[in-house]
Amino acid sequence: MVYLSCMPKSKLRKKVEERRAHNQDVAVHTPTGPLESPKWLAPTMVGFFLVGLAWIVTFYVTETRYPVPGVGAWNMIFGFAFIGVGFSLATRWR
């Protein structure tokens, strides 16, 4: 009959324990930046998404006459610019 308690420890475990003991002596760098997003970030981000979406929907529903008359297909660029700003804000959200 073989008992597991009689098995010798591997040398790898001893090395890991030595490394852990050594690493505890070294100071660990903790991030000093803010851990939360500002309270204005999420509403602003969603607002830009919705304005961009509304801009593009208005452009299609009014058959390219509005929201800014006379600029034509540039209205699509404006709508996607609002959405792009929303995505850039989303990258800063924590």
C-alpha positions in Angstrom: 0.0 0.0 0.0 1.3 3.5 -1.0 0.7 6.5 1.2 0.7 10.0 -0.4 2.1 11.5 2.7 5.4 9.6 2.3 6.1 11.2 -1.1 8.9 13.7 -1.0 8.3 17.3 -2.1 9.5 18.3 -5.5 12.5 20.7 -5.8 10.3 23.0 -7.9 8.1 23.8 -4.9 11.2 24.8 -2.8 12.3 27.1 -5.6 8.9 28.7 -5.8 8.8 29.2 -2.0 12.3 30.8 -2.1 11.2 33.2 -4.9 8.1 34.2 -3.0 10.1 34.9 0.1 12.5 36.9 -2.0 9.7 38.8 -3.7 8.1 39.8 -0.4 11.3 41.7 0.4 11.0 43.8 -2.8 8.6 46.7 -2.7 5.6 46.2 -4.9 4.5 49.1 -7.1 0.8 49.9 -6.8 -1.0 52.0 -9.4 -1.7 55.6 -8.2 -4.2 56.5 -10.8 -8.0 56.8 -10.1 -9.7 53.5 -9.7 -13.1 54.8 -10.8 -14.4 56.8 -13.7 -15.6 60.4 -13.1 -19.4 60.5 -12.7 -19.8 62.6 -15.8 -18.1 60.1 -18.1 -20.9 57.5 -18.6 -23.7 59.9 -19.2 -21.6 61.9 -21.6 -20.5 58.7 -23.5 -24.1 57.5 -23.8 -25.2 61.0 -24.8 -22.7 61.1 -27.7 -23.8 57.6 -28.8 -27.4 58.6 -28.9 -26.8 62.0 -30.6 -24.8 60.3 -33.3 -27.5 57.6 -33.8 -30.3 60.2 -33.9 -28.3 62.3 -36.4 -27.9 59.3 -38.8 -31.5 58.2 -38.4 -32.7 61.8 -39.0 -30.5 61.9 -42.1 -32.1 58.7 -43.5 -35.7 59.4 -42.5 -35.7 62.9 -44.1 -34.2 61.5 -47.3 -30.8 63.4 -46.9 -32.3 66.8 -46.3 -31.7 67.2 -42.6 -30.2 67.6 -39.8 -28.0 70.2 -41.6 -29.4 71.1 -45.0 -27.1 71.7 -47.8 -24.1 69.5 -46.7 -25.5 66.3 -48.2 -23.6 63.1 -47.2 -21.4 65.0 -44.8 -24.3 64.5 -42.3 -23.2 60.8 -42.1 -19.7 61.9 -41.2 -21.1 64.2 -38.5 -23.2 61.4 -37.1 -20.3 58.9 -37.1 -18.0 61.6 -35.5 -20.4 61.8 -32.5 -20.4 58.0 -32.3 -16.6 58.0 -32.5 -16.3 60.5 -29.6 -18.6 58.1 -27.6 -16.2 55.2 -28.3 -13.2 57.3 -27.4 -14.9 58.1 -24.1 -15.7 54.4 -23.6 -12.0 53.6 -23.6 -11.5 55.7 -20.5 -14.4 54.1 -18.6 -13.4 51.9 -15.6 
